[in-house]
């Protein structure tokens, strides 16, 4: 994610200098200037690929527990392995590997720009800049810093939903395709449609959805996806920035490795714990939409924050999110730091 160092203007390395970082063997002033200008996007995309690959099986288990009635993680894992083998845990991984990388890259770019806009607005009203406050040694989160990062996160989350929704629906379809096909006839919609999602790759799954639901079928559950990502991304960035700021009072700097790992893991846990019932409702609604013919009424699940059933798979999801974001932000901050060190 965008660094909180407050210095985002790309520097100009001296002519003829050479990079000492082996991961980006580029030379020349123009190339280095380009890397520094787009360091947020470069770091976000490469780190996203690494973190997504590391924790995808946990995401698959989470989705299956939400959409179907598994009571425990072990039940879901055993059933998946017995009926689909080890490859079942990686079913549908092509779509999120591409989509999450794209979504994260664009989301972080939007967040980067939005936080400076909101910080400028807040500074005009209050006389103090949230970005200066967060970089002041020994400082702690204030109402202005929390508001700035939450607003920027909500902006990024809301805007990115248009891109993310079709990819996530395709991923969900691939993850639960076998479960949909084997569910009791008549329990989740048309039997032929339920069975048509089996043994299909990412693009064939998307084509199958369009065939049954039309092009707008790729946006089934968009309203719940928009609500989830707007609230979730606001909490996500707010928690990361604030957690890193608090950790800076204990460690050497806000971007110290341990501070980044702790803040990254915490932001994943907090955001998912708060929005999980919304995500569960989205998964159930999208499952129902996938299995019903075009034009047929689709039951809309209620978002119930105090219903235990809406939290199925929460432990798996929080564990996955903690791992993913600890890995992601560690790689992200490291990549950005190395790009900044190009001289």
Secondary structure, 3 states (H helix, E strand, C coil): CCCCCCCCCCCCCCCCCECCCCCCCCECHHHHHHHHHCHHHHHHHHHHHHHHHHHHHHHHHHHHHHHCCCCCHHHHHHHHHHHHCHHHHHCCHHHHHHHHHHHHHHHHHHHHHHHHHHHHHHHHHHCCCHHHHHCCCCCCCCHHHHHHHHHHHHHHHHHHHHHHHHHHHHHHHHHCHHHHHHCCCCCCCCHHHHHCCCCCCHHHHHHHHHHHHCHHHHHCCHHHHHHHHHHHHHHHHHHHHHHHHHHCCCCCCCCCHHHHHHHHHHHHHHHHHHHHHHHHHHHHHHHHHHCCCCCCCCCCCCCCCCCHHHHCCHHHHHHHHHHHHHHHHHHHHHHHHHHHCCC
